[in-house]
Amino acid sequence: VQLVESGGGLVQAGGSLRLSCSAFGRTFSRYNLGWFRPAPGKERDFVAIITWSGGTADSVKGRFTISRDNAKNTVYLQMNSLIPEDTAVYYCAADESHWGRGPYEYWGQGTQVTVSS
């Protein structure tokens, strides 16, 4: 499975961005999907995840919403009320068996999000 992220950029604090991650290869609907970013003491930590059945969880107190469109083989991360601390490279990940913090088998190349104060 190849994952390609897009939608990153520069935004002012309080603004919004929507990240997209398109998957190419195997059956997308079977995969648990997640968005990750670097965190202190960790290479990457989960921001939001969505299971193959649609269950979700996030670590950002509801400011971000993850969703998936299996018909388009795409997972989204709607990011609202952005703060400078959200500045990071955001990675998309996929795995058939694991979810939450993983481990995930497939990773995208990352997309940069920069939030200015």
C-alpha positions as CSV (number, residue, x, y, z in Angstrom):
1,V,0.0,0.0,0.0
2,Q,1.4,3.4,-1.0
3,L,0.1,6.4,1.0
4,V,0.4,10.0,-0.3
5,E,-0.5,12.9,2.0
6,S,-1.5,16.4,0.8
7,G,-3.1,19.5,2.2
8,G,-0.4,20.8,4.5
9,G,0.7,24.5,4.5
10,L,1.0,27.7,6.5
11,V,-2.0,28.9,8.5
12,Q,-2.5,31.5,11.2
13,A,-3.4,30.5,14.7
14,G,-7.1,29.9,15.0
15,G,-7.4,28.8,11.4
16,S,-8.2,25.5,9.8
17,L,-6.6,23.0,7.4
18,R,-7.7,19.7,5.9
19,L,-5.2,17.0,5.2
20,S,-5.8,14.2,2.8
21,C,-4.1,10.9,2.5
22,S,-4.7,8.8,-0.6
23,A,-4.0,5.1,-0.7
24,F,-2.9,3.1,-3.7
25,G,-2.7,-0.7,-3.8
26,R,-4.7,-3.1,-1.7
27,T,-8.3,-3.0,-0.4
28,F,-8.5,0.3,1.5
29,S,-11.6,-0.5,3.4
30,R,-9.9,-3.2,5.4
31,Y,-7.3,-0.9,6.9
32,N,-7.2,0.9,10.2
33,L,-5.9,4.4,9.5
34,G,-4.2,7.0,11.5
35,W,-2.6,10.5,11.5
36,F,0.6,10.9,13.5
37,R,3.1,13.7,14.2
38,P,6.4,13.9,16.2
39,A,6.0,14.3,20.0
40,P,8.5,15.0,22.8
41,G,10.3,11.8,23.5
42,K,8.6,9.9,20.6
43,E,9.4,9.6,17.0
44,R,5.7,9.9,16.3
45,D,2.5,9.9,18.4
46,F,-1.0,9.4,17.2
47,V,-3.2,12.5,16.5
48,A,-6.3,10.7,15.4
49,I,-7.2,7.2,14.2
50,I,-10.1,5.6,12.5
51,T,-10.8,1.9,12.4
52,W,-11.9,-0.1,9.4
53,S,-15.4,-0.1,10.9
54,G,-15.5,3.7,11.5
55,G,-14.6,4.0,15.2
56,T,-12.4,7.0,16.0
57,A,-10.2,8.5,18.7
58,D,-8.1,11.6,18.9
59,S,-5.5,13.1,21.2
60,V,-6.2,16.7,20.5
61,K,-9.4,17.2,22.6
62,G,-11.8,17.2,19.6
63,R,-10.1,20.0,17.6
64,F,-9.4,17.6,14.8
65,T,-11.7,15.2,13.1
66,I,-10.7,12.2,11.2
67,S,-12.9,10.7,8.5
68,R,-12.5,8.2,5.6
69,D,-14.1,7.8,2.2
70,N,-13.6,4.2,1.1
71,A,-14.9,4.9,-2.4
72,K,-12.1,7.4,-2.9
73,N,-9.4,5.4,-1.0
74,T,-8.8,8.5,1.1
75,V,-8.6,9.4,4.8
76,Y,-8.9,13.0,5.9
77,L,-7.9,15.1,8.9
78,Q,-9.9,18.2,9.4
79,M,-7.9,20.5,11.7
80,N,-9.7,23.4,13.4
81,S,-8.6,25.9,16.0
82,L,-5.0,25.4,15.1
83,I,-2.4,26.6,17.6
84,P,1.4,27.1,17.0
85,E,2.1,23.8,19.0
86,D,0.3,21.9,16.1
87,T,3.2,22.8,13.8
88,A,4.7,19.5,12.7
89,V,5.1,17.1,9.8
90,Y,1.9,15.0,9.8
91,Y,2.1,11.4,8.7
92,C,-0.6,9.0,7.5
93,A,-0.4,5.4,8.4
94,A,-2.3,2.2,7.7
95,D,-2.5,-1.3,9.1
96,E,-4.9,-4.3,8.7
97,S,-4.4,-5.6,12.2
98,H,-3.3,-2.8,14.6
99,W,-4.9,0.5,15.5
100,G,-4.4,3.2,18.1
101,R,-0.7,3.7,18.6
102,G,0.1,0.8,16.3
103,P,2.4,-0.5,15.1
104,Y,1.4,0.4,11.6
105,E,2.8,-1.3,8.5
106,Y,2.5,1.4,6.0
107,W,3.4,5.1,6.2
108,G,3.2,8.1,4.0
109,Q,6.0,10.6,3.4
110,G,4.5,13.3,5.5
111,T,3.1,16.8,4.9
112,Q,4.2,19.9,6.7
113,V,1.8,22.0,8.7
114,T,3.0,25.3,10.1
115,V,0.8,27.4,12.4
116,S,1.9,31.0,12.8
117,S,1.1,33.0,16.0
